[in-house]
Each structure stands twice: as structure tokens, then as C-alpha cells.
């Protein structure tokens, strides 16, 4: 496993761990948002990026993460779990389909 993107400590104040596991083709992101409830956390994943938004008293803070290594996209196997103030997001990664490939 290897780190996938650098920390953004000034703009996103929550401890975040981003790990890409190439052997499993997965990106795992863990964010400690304690003591905020799950209702204050929004997760959105597109083909090329993951966005986590946290609603705080003084506004919304966001973190956007792209899959690494370059050239990968997120697949359909996605899971987000919030447990005791910790959000864990797991996303399948794979190479994008080639134009004209019917597989």
C-alpha cells in the first residue's frame, strides 16, 4: 500500500489518511470527523475524484481526492461507512475503458 495524495491540513482540518492498494485495486480514505454526526458529512464520488464535505458551524470544508497512480478511474464497487466519528471510504480503481473496447 502507498499514500495516494498529500495532506491538505490548512484547508481541511480533519485528520485524513489516503491509501492506495495496487494489489487490491482499491483506494481507501479514512477521515476522523469526531465529534460531528454522520448527517454533517457528505461523500460524492465520480469517475475520477472523491469529494468529502463536512458541514461545520462556521461553514462547509471540502477535500477532493483523485485516484493515484495517474490514469486510473474509480469503478462501481464503492462503500462509505461512518462509525464513531470516523468516515471510511473504499473505492475500486481500474484503468479507464479504451474507446471501441466492448468488454
Secondary structure as a PSIPRED ss2 file (coil, helix, strand):
# PSIPRED VFORMAT (PSIPRED V4.0)

   1 X C   1.000  0.000  0.000
   2 X E   0.000  0.000  1.000
   3 X E   0.000  0.000  1.000
   4 X C   1.000  0.000  0.000
   5 X C   1.000  0.000  0.000
   6 X C   1.000  0.000  0.000
   7 X C   1.000  0.000  0.000
   8 X C   1.000  0.000  0.000
   9 X C   1.000  0.000  0.000
  10 X C   1.000  0.000  0.000
  11 X C   1.000  0.000  0.000
  12 X C   1.000  0.000  0.000
  13 X C   1.000  0.000  0.000
  14 X C   1.000  0.000  0.000
  15 X C   1.000  0.000  0.000
  16 X E   0.000  0.000  1.000
  17 X E   0.000  0.000  1.000
  18 X E   0.000  0.000  1.000
  19 X E   0.000  0.000  1.000
  20 X E   0.000  0.000  1.000
  21 X E   0.000  0.000  1.000
  22 X C   1.000  0.000  0.000
  23 X C   1.000  0.000  0.000
  24 X C   1.000  0.000  0.000
  25 X C   1.000  0.000  0.000
  26 X E   0.000  0.000  1.000
  27 X E   0.000  0.000  1.000
  28 X E   0.000  0.000  1.000
  29 X E   0.000  0.000  1.000
  30 X E   0.000  0.000  1.000
  31 X E   0.000  0.000  1.000
  32 X E   0.000  0.000  1.000
  33 X C   1.000  0.000  0.000
  34 X C   1.000  0.000  0.000
  35 X C   1.000  0.000  0.000
  36 X C   1.000  0.000  0.000
  37 X C   1.000  0.000  0.000
  38 X H   0.000  1.000  0.000
  39 X H   0.000  1.000  0.000
  40 X H   0.000  1.000  0.000
  41 X E   0.000  0.000  1.000
  42 X E   0.000  0.000  1.000
  43 X E   0.000  0.000  1.000
  44 X E   0.000  0.000  1.000
  45 X E   0.000  0.000  1.000
  46 X C   1.000  0.000  0.000
  47 X C   1.000  0.000  0.000
  48 X C   1.000  0.000  0.000
  49 X E   0.000  0.000  1.000
  50 X E   0.000  0.000  1.000
  51 X E   0.000  0.000  1.000
  52 X E   0.000  0.000  1.000
  53 X E   0.000  0.000  1.000
  54 X E   0.000  0.000  1.000
  55 X E   0.000  0.000  1.000
  56 X E   0.000  0.000  1.000
  57 X C   1.000  0.000  0.000
  58 X C   1.000  0.000  0.000
  59 X E   0.000  0.000  1.000
  60 X E   0.000  0.000  1.000
  61 X E   0.000  0.000  1.000
  62 X E   0.000  0.000  1.000
  63 X E   0.000  0.000  1.000
  64 X E   0.000  0.000  1.000
  65 X E   0.000  0.000  1.000
  66 X E   0.000  0.000  1.000
  67 X C   1.000  0.000  0.000
  68 X C   1.000  0.000  0.000
  69 X C   1.000  0.000  0.000
  70 X C   1.000  0.000  0.000
  71 X C   1.000  0.000  0.000
  72 X E   0.000  0.000  1.000
  73 X E   0.000  0.000  1.000
  74 X E   0.000  0.000  1.000
  75 X E   0.000  0.000  1.000
  76 X E   0.000  0.000  1.000
  77 X E   0.000  0.000  1.000
  78 X E   0.000  0.000  1.000
  79 X E   0.000  0.000  1.000
  80 X E   0.000  0.000  1.000
  81 X E   0.000  0.000  1.000
  82 X E   0.000  0.000  1.000
  83 X E   0.000  0.000  1.000
  84 X C   1.000  0.000  0.000
  85 X C   1.000  0.000  0.000
  86 X E   0.000  0.000  1.000
  87 X E   0.000  0.000  1.000
  88 X E   0.000  0.000  1.000
  89 X E   0.000  0.000  1.000
  90 X E   0.000  0.000  1.000
  91 X E   0.000  0.000  1.000
  92 X E   0.000  0.000  1.000
  93 X E   0.000  0.000  1.000
  94 X E   0.000  0.000  1.000
  95 X E   0.000  0.000  1.000
  96 X C   1.000  0.000  0.000
  97 X C   1.000  0.000  0.000
  98 X C   1.000  0.000  0.000
  99 X C   1.000  0.000  0.000
 100 X C   1.000  0.000  0.000
 101 X C   1.000  0.000  0.000
 102 X C   1.000  0.000  0.000
 103 X C   1.000  0.000  0.000
